[in-house]
Amino acid sequence: MFQQQLIRSRSLLSDVTKMECSSDNASFDLQYSCFKSTSEAERQKILEDRNSSSTNKATKHMLRILEEYIIEREVPKLEDTTDDQLPHLLECFYTELRQQDGSMYKLAILKCIHTGLNHHFKDTRNLDIISDIRFTKANQMFKGVAVQTRKAGLGSTKSFPVIPDKDMERLGDYFYQDFNKEVNPKKLQQAVIYTLIYFTCRRGRENLYDMTPNTY
């Protein structure tokens, strides 16, 4: 059985590709190629599209906060900062990070800034500012700031209240009343979008626009 499969595979391979080997330089010429040639721009586009548009947008926003800090403190620009200088910059950045009104950020936002900067430096410098040993002190400082944030009462996440049963009934009546008599395309579309958000989008509408029929 195995020999038959092997023979069949070899036969299929010979039908798809024609290989000519030169005894002088051992070069191979394939009549048909199974591989697609890609440019540097195409490969870069694939890397950029591996994250959702909301993640890329958030990463740019977190980077902008760091750049504003650099401008205000009049320290060397990020592109002029070496990998060895970056840990000290981030260490100071974490401790001095404040909102425009001077108040502290909530813990959830601090974590988003930390993660967003890590995304950026991974993409631009192949540098992991969370696990790289050079950033140990900076990450310890970040954890210390996180402790202070919790003590200030900014560590909890405030969720939206649960939709009351009465309102759920009203939504059901709106979407499905007279549904068997006449199909309303607009209400049907609204019902589908609402169902997707309610059952699958735990983060609201953040990733809704990236969904396609092939998502599930």
N, C-alpha and C positions, 0 to 999 in steps of 0.2 A: 504494500500500500504506500509506504513512504517512498519507495523507488519510483512508483508511478507519479506521485505528486512532484518529485524532483524533476523527472523527465518533462512533465507538463510545464513546470515553472521555467525550465531552460528553454523550452520551445516558445513560450510566451515572450521571454526576454529577447530571443533572437528575432522575433517578429517586430518587436518595438524598436530595438536599437541595432545598429550595424556597426560593429567595431573593427577598425583596421589598425593593426599594430605594426609599426615600423621597427624592424630589427636593429636599425642603426641608432635611433634616438629614443626608442621605446615610447613614442608618442601615440596617443589614442585619438581617433576621430569618431565622434558619435553623430550618426545621421539624424537622430532625433534626441533632443535634450529634455530631460525631466525637470530641469531647473530653470527658474526665471531670473534674469539679470535685473538687479535693482541698483538704483543710484544712491548716493549718500543722502540726498534730500528725501527719497522715499523711505529709507531706513530710519531717518530722523523723525519722519511723520508717523511711522509705526510706533516709535518710542513715545511720542507725544500723545498718541491716541490710546495708549494702553490704560490710561486713567480716564475717568469720566470728566466731562467738561466742568462739572461743579468742583471736582478735586483740583483740577488745573487752575480754576479761578481762585479757589481758596489759597492755593500755594502762592500765587502771585500776590494776593492781598497780604499774606504773612510776610513775604519778602519785602513788600513795600513798607511795612512797619519797621523792619530792621534798617532799611535804607534811610527812613526818616530819622531814626535814632542816630545813625552815623553822621548825617548832615548836621543835626542839632549839636552833637558832641564834638564836631569838627575833627573827627578821626579819619584815617585813610579810607578811601573808598573800598567797597567790597572787592572790586576787581584787582585792587592793589594790595589786598590783604592775603598773605600766604596761608597755607594750610596750618602751619605752626603758630601763626598769630591769631587765627580764627578762634581757638578755644578761649583765649583771654577776652576777646571781643564779646563772645556769647555769654561768658561769665558775668561781665559787667551789664550786658543787655538784659539778662534775666532779672538781675537785682533792681535795676532802675526802670523796668518796664511799667508804664502807667498809661491810663487813658488820657484823652485830651483835657478832661476836667480834673486830672490829678489823682483820680481814684484808681484802686487796684482792679485788674481784670478778674473775672470769674475763673475758677479753676478749669472749667471746660474749655474756655477760650485760650488759656495758657497752654493747655495740652495741644490744642489745634495749632497754635503758633509753633510749638516745639516740633510737632509732626510735619507741619508744612515746610519749615526750614530744612528738615531732614530730607524731605522729598526733593527740594530744590538742590541741595548740595550733593545728593546722590546723582541727580541728573547732570549737573554741571561740572562736578569735580570728582565724581565717583567716590564720595566721602560720606561715611555714615557717622553723623554727629551724635548718635545715641549709643552705638556699640564700640566705636573707635576709642581705644584706651587714652588717646591724647585729650579726649573731651570728658574724662572722668570727673575732674574738679568742676567743670562747667555743668555737668549733669547733676552732681551733688548740690550745687548751688540752685539749680532748677528745682530739685526736690525740696530744698529748704524753703524756697519761695512758695512752693505748693503747700507746705505745712502752714506757713503764715497766712496763706489765702484761706485755708480751711478754718483756722482760728478766727479769722475775720468774718466768718459766716458766709463765705463766697464759694464754698465747695460743693454745695448741693445743686442739683439740676431741677428746675421747676418745669414740670410737664403740664401740658394742657389738660383741663378737666375732661373726664369721660362724658361722651355725648349721652344725655338722659334718654331713657327708654321711650319717653313720650315723643321726643324729637326724632328718634329712629323710626317710630311708627309714622310720623308725618312725612319723613323722607321716603319711606316705602310707599305710602299712599300717592305721593307726588310722582314717583318714578313708574309705578306699576298700575295705577288706576286706569281702567278701560283699556288695559294692554291687549286683552284678547279681542277687543272689538276693532281697534284701529292702532296700527303701529305708528308711533310718533318718532321719526328719525332723530330729532333733536334730543328728546327725552331719553331715547335709547343710548345715544352717545354719552349723555350726562351720567346715566346709570352705570355704563361701563367704566368711565373714568372714576366715578365715585367708588365703585367696587374695587378697582385696582389700588386706589389710594388707601382705602380702609383696610384691606386685607394684606397687601404686599408692600406698601411704601411706609415702613416704620419711621422714616425720616421725613414724612410729609411729601411734598412734591419735588424734592431735591433731584431725584434721578428719573422723574417721570418722563421728561422730554427725551431722554436717551433710550427709552424703551422702543422695541420694534416687535413685529409679530413673531420673531424668532427668539425673543428674550426667554420665553418659557418653553 
